[in-house]
Amino acid sequence: MAEHPAYPVGLRLAGRRVVVLGGGQVAQRRLPALIAAGADVHLVSPQATPSVEAMADAGEITWTRRPYEDGDLAEAWYALIATSDTAANLRASAEAERLRVWCVRSDDADAATAWTPATGHSEGVTVAVLTTNARGRDPRHTAAIRDAVVEGLRDGTLVAPHHRTRVPGVALVGGGPGDPDLITVRGRRLLAEADVVIADRLGPRDLLAELPPHVEVIDAAKIPYGRFMAQEAINDALIEHARQGKAVVRLKGGDPFVFGRGMEEAQALAEAGIPCTVVPGISSSISVPGAAGIPVTHRGVAHEFTVVSGHVAPDDERSLVDWAALARLRGTLVVLMGVDKIGAIARTLMDNGRAGDTPVALVQEGTTAAQRRVDATLATVADTVRAEEVKPPAVIVVGEVVNVGAGLLKDLFDEAASANPAPGLAE
């Protein structure tokens, strides 16, 4: 008899009875999708994994704690048979056939009336992959195809532009600390769909090379003590291009709302009536220290960390930072944009009680191929910065956590960084 491929269809199970037999690893993998589909899930199994039991305790599923019995599939729309009892699986499969319930069997796909495709999701799209040749079924190959398609949709290498649902506007995208692999999935997808990209110097600039030729890239760099595009001009450019019906991405380093003036741009867009989407990014305040082997918190060492801007000196009347209060804290202090002010910052901290031998680490160009770490103490950091010619962008970490990864752990981080260099610039 000729073999026929399975007919693909999407089941709408919201509010409908679904029976799952067996509470092991198969159920643990399949239950979240059934719950997300809104199904009325009934689990029949004498035992369950801790994760499955937690779903029952949370009220996400109903659990009957016994083996399968004839009649359990009554009024079900869909059944998943995944027990380790072959005889029970055969009886349940026969019941599903009698009741015309679509049934998936984890132990014998050929005996099932339905197959579970390898599925993935990306921005409201479900990708489902089935092998059409029954004798050539290869679950790993099917999953690999699924992964390739979903990853391509997520990172923008497989571009499928929206047509009916596309709404012109601006996306404020946090690009992360510099390594192009550290931008969020959503950020990378929006970047791939953009008509105009207004990019900071500290964003993941290597991603710009991947943009199609028709995309207009506007340089909004703010070079320390050098040339820069005024914030008002950036706001005007965002509004102007969005009003032309274009999809605009404002690509920023780190997170848009961590010393990134993202809210100023969002406010300007709101006043102009321009739709705005904010895509958070990985802030350099935690990612750059982590890339250099420094945890900003560590059990028994630091129970808090504080992130401050160092672009204004402590004795400047424009400063909004209570440096005296920071000096009294016992946890980690992370300073961004503070390289040229670190001498004044260190003196202020010491004058207000922070010990001069407090460890300090400066991580320049964090997460990029040019990353380097320079260690000092509060008492020596000003001289060290001059001697080592530390330049921005650099993240400064003050506290005992600097020494947590010292020795072997630091060497391992350094070795990993040199073996896997990443281009770009840090926040």
C-alpha positions in Angstrom: 0.0 0.0 0.0 1.3 3.4 -0.9 2.4 5.6 1.9 0.7 9.0 2.3 2.2 12.1 4.0 0.5 13.5 7.0 -1.9 16.3 6.5 -0.7 19.4 8.4 -3.3 21.2 10.5 -3.3 23.6 13.4 -5.5 22.4 16.3 -7.4 25.0 18.3 -7.6 23.4 21.7 -8.6 26.4 23.9 -11.2 25.2 26.4 -11.2 21.7 25.0 -10.4 18.5 26.9 -6.9 17.1 26.2 -5.8 13.9 28.0 -2.2 13.2 28.7 -1.2 9.7 29.8 2.1 9.5 31.6 3.9 12.2 33.7 7.5 11.7 32.6 9.9 13.6 30.4 7.7 13.5 27.3 4.8 15.0 29.2 7.1 17.6 30.7 8.2 18.7 27.3 4.7 18.7 25.7 2.5 20.1 28.5 3.7 23.8 28.3 2.6 24.1 24.7 -0.8 22.5 25.5 -1.2 24.9 28.5 -0.3 27.9 26.3 -2.9 26.8 23.8 -5.5 27.1 26.5 -6.4 23.4 26.5 -8.3 21.8 29.4 -5.5 19.4 30.2 -6.1 16.2 32.2 -3.1 14.2 33.2 -3.5 10.5 34.2 -0.4 9.0 35.8 0.5 7.5 39.1 3.7 9.6 39.2 5.1 12.8 37.6 8.3 14.7 37.3 8.8 17.6 39.8 8.1 20.1 36.9 4.9 18.3 35.9 3.8 18.1 39.6 4.4 21.9 39.8 2.1 22.5 36.9 -0.6 20.5 38.7 0.0 22.3 42.0 -0.3 25.7 40.2 -3.7 24.6 38.7 -2.5 24.6 35.1 -3.5 21.0 34.7 -5.7 18.5 36.4 -3.9 15.4 37.7 -5.5 12.0 38.3 -2.9 10.0 40.2 -3.4 6.5 38.9 -2.6 4.4 35.8 -4.7 4.6 32.7 -8.2 3.0 32.8 -10.6 2.4 29.9 -12.9 5.4 29.5 -10.2 8.1 30.4 -10.4 9.4 26.8 -14.1 10.0 26.8 -15.0 13.5 25.5 -11.4 14.2 24.7 -10.5 16.1 21.6 -6.8 15.1 21.6 -4.7 12.6 23.5 -1.0 12.2 24.2 0.0 8.7 25.2 3.4 8.7 26.8 3.5 6.0 29.5 6.2 3.3 30.0 3.5 0.6 30.0 3.3 -0.8 26.5 0.1 -2.7 27.2 -1.6 0.4 28.6 -0.5 2.4 25.5 -2.1 -0.2 23.2 -5.4 -0.1 25.1 -5.4 3.7 25.2 -4.6 3.8 21.5 -7.4 1.4 20.7 -9.8 3.6 22.8 -8.8 6.7 20.9 -9.4 4.9 17.6 -12.9 3.9 18.8 -13.8 7.4 20.0 -12.2 9.1 17.0 -9.8 11.1 19.2 -6.7 12.3 17.5 -3.9 10.5 19.3 -0.1 10.9 19.6 2.0 8.0 20.8 5.5 8.7 22.0 6.5 5.0 21.9 5.2 4.1 18.5 4.6 6.9 16.0 3.4 4.5 13.3 0.5 3.3 15.5 -0.6 6.9 16.2 -3.3 8.9 14.3 -1.4 12.1 14.8 2.2 13.3 14.9 3.6 16.1 16.9 5.7 18.4 14.6 8.9 20.0 15.6 7.7 23.5 16.4 9.2 26.9 17.2 7.9 30.4 17.5 8.9 33.9 16.3 6.8 37.0 16.7 3.4 35.5 16.4 4.4 32.9 13.8 4.5 29.2 14.6 6.9 27.1 12.5 6.0 23.4 12.4 8.1 20.8 10.6 7.0 17.3 9.8 8.8 14.6 7.9 6.7 13.5 4.9 8.4 10.2 4.4 7.4 7.8 7.2 10.3 5.4 6.5 12.8 8.2 6.5 11.6 9.9 9.7 14.6 11.5 11.5 13.5 13.6 14.5 16.9 15.3 14.8 16.9 16.3 11.2 13.3 17.7 11.5 14.3 19.6 14.6 17.4 21.0 12.9 15.2 22.4 10.0 12.9 23.9 12.6 15.7 25.5 14.4 17.3 26.9 11.3 14.0 28.6 10.2 13.2 30.0 13.6 16.7 31.3 14.2 16.7 32.9 10.7 13.4 34.7 11.5 14.6 35.8 14.9 18.0 37.1 13.9 16.9 38.6 10.6 19.0 36.4 8.3 15.7 35.0 7.0 13.8 38.2 6.2 10.0 37.9 5.9 8.8 41.5 5.9 5.3 42.3 7.2 2.9 43.7 4.7 -0.7 43.9 6.0 0.3 44.4 9.7 3.3 46.6 9.3 2.9 49.9 11.2 5.4 52.7 10.5 7.1 54.0 13.7 10.2 53.9 15.7 11.8 51.1 17.7 14.3 52.2 20.4 16.5 49.1 20.4 19.1 48.4 23.1 22.0 46.8 21.2 23.8 45.4 24.2 27.4 46.0 25.3 29.1 45.6 21.9 29.3 42.0 20.9 26.8 41.6 18.1 25.7 38.3 19.4 24.4 40.0 22.6 21.6 42.0 21.0 18.2 40.6 21.8 16.4 38.4 19.4 13.6 41.0 18.9 16.1 43.8 18.5 17.9 41.9 15.7 14.7 41.1 13.9 13.5 44.7 14.0 16.9 45.8 12.7 16.6 43.4 9.8 13.1 44.9 8.9 14.2 48.6 9.2 14.1 51.2 6.4 16.2 53.7 8.5 18.7 53.0 11.3 19.9 55.8 13.5 22.9 54.3 15.2 25.1 55.2 18.2 28.8 54.8 18.2 28.5 52.3 21.1 25.9 50.1 19.5 26.9 46.8 17.9 28.2 48.4 14.7 29.1 45.1 13.0 25.4 44.5 12.6 25.1 47.5 10.3 27.2 45.7 7.7 24.5 43.0 7.4 21.8 45.5 6.5 20.4 45.4 2.9 21.7 48.2 0.6 18.4 50.1 0.6 18.6 50.7 4.4 19.6 54.3 5.2 22.1 54.4 8.1 22.5 57.7 10.0 25.4 58.2 12.3 24.3 59.6 15.7 27.7 59.1 17.3 28.6 61.0 20.5 32.4 60.8 20.7 33.7 61.8 24.2 35.0 65.3 24.1 34.6 65.3 20.3 32.1 65.5 17.5 28.5 64.5 18.2 25.0 64.7 16.8 22.8 66.9 19.1 20.0 65.1 20.9 17.5 67.5 19.3 18.7 66.6 15.9 18.4 62.9 16.7 14.8 63.5 17.8 14.0 65.4 14.7 15.5 62.7 12.5 13.4 60.0 14.2 10.2 62.0 13.7 10.9 63.0 10.1 11.6 59.5 8.9 8.7 57.9 10.8 6.3 60.5 9.3 7.5 59.4 5.9 6.0 56.0 6.6 9.3 54.3 7.2 10.2 51.7 9.8 12.9 53.4 11.9 15.3 51.7 14.4 17.2 53.8 16.9 20.1 51.5 17.7 21.7 52.3 21.0 24.4 50.7 23.1 23.4 48.8 26.2 19.9 49.5 27.3 18.0 52.5 26.0 17.0 53.6 29.5 20.3 53.1 31.3 22.1 56.5 30.7 20.9 56.2 27.1 18.5 59.2 26.8 15.9 56.7 25.6 13.1 58.3 27.5 13.9 61.7 26.0 13.5 60.2 22.6 10.3 58.3 23.6 8.8 61.5 25.0 9.6 63.4 21.8 8.0 60.7 19.7 4.9 60.7 21.9 4.5 64.4 21.6 4.8 64.1 17.8 2.2 61.2 17.8 4.7 58.7 16.5 4.2 55.0 17.6 7.2 53.9 19.6 8.4 50.4 20.6 11.1 50.0 23.3 13.3 46.9 23.1 15.4 46.5 26.3 19.1 45.6 25.9 21.7 44.0 28.0 23.3 46.8 30.0 27.1 47.0 30.1 26.9 47.6 33.8 26.4 43.9 34.5 27.5 42.2 31.2 30.9 43.8 30.8 32.1 42.9 34.4 30.7 39.4 33.8 32.7 39.1 30.6 35.8 40.0 32.5 35.1 37.4 35.2 33.7 39.8 37.8 30.3 39.0 39.3 28.6 42.2 40.5 27.1 40.2 43.4 28.5 37.1 45.1 27.3 35.2 48.1 29.1 36.3 51.3 30.8 39.2 49.5 28.2 41.6 48.1 24.4 41.6 48.5 23.8 44.7 46.4 25.2 46.6 43.5 24.7 50.2 42.5 25.1 51.6 39.0 26.0 55.3 38.7 27.0 57.7 36.0 30.5 59.2 36.4 30.2 61.8 33.6 29.8 64.6 36.1 32.4 65.0 38.9 31.3 64.6 42.5 32.0 68.3 43.3 30.1 69.5 40.2 26.9 71.3 41.2 25.1 69.4 38.4 25.8 66.0 40.0 22.7 64.2 41.2 24.7 61.3 42.9 25.0 61.1 46.7 28.6 60.0 46.7 28.9 60.2 50.5 26.1 57.7 50.8 27.6 55.4 48.2 30.9 55.4 50.2 29.1 54.0 53.2 27.6 51.0 51.2 29.4 47.7 51.5 28.3 46.3 48.1 29.5 46.8 44.6 29.7 50.1 42.8 29.6 50.1 39.0 30.6 53.4 37.4 29.7 54.1 33.7 31.2 57.0 31.7 33.7 57.8 34.5 37.2 57.2 33.2 38.2 60.8 33.1 36.6 61.5 36.5 37.8 58.4 38.3 40.4 60.3 40.3 37.9 62.7 41.8 35.4 59.8 42.3 38.0 57.7 44.2 39.0 60.7 46.4 35.4 61.4 47.3 34.7 57.8 48.2 37.8 57.6 50.4 37.1 60.9 52.0 33.7 59.5 53.0 34.9 56.3 54.5 35.6 53.8 51.7 39.0 52.1 52.3 41.8 53.0 50.0 42.7 49.4 49.4 39.2 48.6 48.0 39.8 46.7 44.8 38.9 48.5 41.5 38.7 47.0 38.0 38.4 48.9 34.7 37.2 46.9 31.8 37.7 48.7 28.5 35.9 47.8 25.3 34.0 45.1 27.1 32.8 42.0 25.2 34.7 43.0 22.1 37.9 41.8 20.5 39.7 44.8 22.1 38.5 44.1 25.6 41.1 44.5 28.3 41.0 44.6 32.1 43.1 46.8 34.3 43.1 46.3 38.1 43.9 48.8 40.8 42.7 50.1 44.2 40.8 53.3 45.1 44.1 54.7 46.2 46.0 53.9 43.0 43.3 54.0 40.3 43.9 57.6 39.1 47.6 56.9 38.5 46.8 53.5 37.0 44.4 55.0 34.5 47.1 57.4 33.3 49.9 54.9 33.3 47.9 52.3 31.4 46.2 54.9 29.2 42.7 53.6 29.8 40.3 55.2 27.4 36.5 55.2 27.2 34.3 53.3 26.8 35.2 51.4 30.0 33.2 50.1 32.9 34.6 50.6 36.4 33.9 48.1 39.2 34.6 49.1 42.8 34.4 46.4 45.5 35.5 43.1 46.9 33.8 41.3 44.0 36.8 42.3 41.8 38.9 39.7 43.6 36.3 36.9 43.5 37.4 35.7 40.1 41.1 36.3 40.7 43.7 33.7 39.8 42.6 30.6 37.9 39.1 31.9 37.2 40.3 35.1 35.7 42.8 33.2 33.5 39.9 31.0 32.2 37.9 34.1 31.3 40.8 35.7 29.6 41.5 32.5 27.7 37.9 32.2 26.6 37.8 35.9 25.5 41.0 35.5 23.4 39.7 32.3 21.8 36.3 33.8 20.9 37.0 37.4 20.0 33.9 39.6 19.3 34.0 42.7 17.3 32.2 46.0 18.2 32.2 48.6 20.9 30.9 48.6 24.5 28.3 50.8 26.1 
